[in-house]
């Protein structure tokens, strides 16, 4: 009986871990020229869609005191900005070609995407 309990508990734990890491769905925000991203335990929304060939403004507001989230890096646009706590920081990007571009924190632990269509 002990083996059955341990085995079923192990299978349940594996299922929970799989759901936690691989079962999450991305929240995607679509608009034309302005986005507000909340920086709290990551980026919310983590994926945004913007049109190619048009300037777009992304406003980041950091609510999390985690020092890892103090900086936002958009490597494809060569942008690196400090995000003060509870203060909005606007970044303007002008993508010229469609594709998926990454954004991440200064330590490369939290990630998001900019999808240009």
Secondary structure, 3 states (H helix, E strand, C coil): CHHHHHHHHHHHHHHHHHHHHHCCCCCEEECCCEEEEEECCCEECCEEEECCCCCEEEEEEECCCCHHHHEEEEHHHCEEEECCECCEEEEEECCCCCEEEEEEECCCCCEEEEEEC
